[in-house]
Amino acid sequence: MTGFRVAPGGVQTIEGIKPDLTTLGKIVGGGMPLAAYGGRKDIMQQVAPLGPVYQAGTLSGNPIAVAAGSKTLELLRQIGNYEQLNAKSLKLCNILKSAADRHKIPFICDQLGGMFGFFFSERPVHSFAEAKASRSELFRNFFWQMLESGIYFPPSPFEACFMSFAHSDADFERVNMAADRVFANLK
């Protein structure tokens, strides 16, 4: 999921992790139906024709998805694009956190690169148990009121949010105005 959203080598390069196997979903196809996997030589040699594991798919190597993925990777490699996604995600988290703080609503927002997520909690969330302990009723009310304001976040606090290059300063201002009104209503 972190694929190319946070760095060219994903979060594994940021954290210094050398995985046994890496899987990439639709991000590798520029949002089109495409996926890829790769890993250690001994694992990859288990895949046919060298090994007993057969892998195939209707959309394997689809030329349109491969072209979309190739163009996406080309654009992401341009200098400053990861920094731009990171700055936009951080800006949105700061907008939401500031609005929550103004209205004294417990709120945590974390982000890395073009990914972010938030919880209605007074403490940082580092585990599923801590996520489940967050105030889900506030999340539900926030989600529906923001949706009514034309701002769409994933409908579950357990889902990640994704920033794009298309998000503009005007979008951030719309979120800021809506968030201030919604957090005021949540009191």
Secondary structure, 3 states (H helix, E strand, C coil): CCCCCCCCCCHHHHHCCCCCEEEECHHHHCCCCCCEEEECHHHHCCECCCCCECCCCCCCCCHHHHHHHHHHHHHHCCCCHHHHHHHHHHHHHHHHHHHHHHCCCCCEEEEECCEEEEECCCCCCCCHHHHHCCCHHHHHHHHHHHHHCCCCCCCCCCCCEECCCCCCHHHHHHHHHHHHHHHHHHC
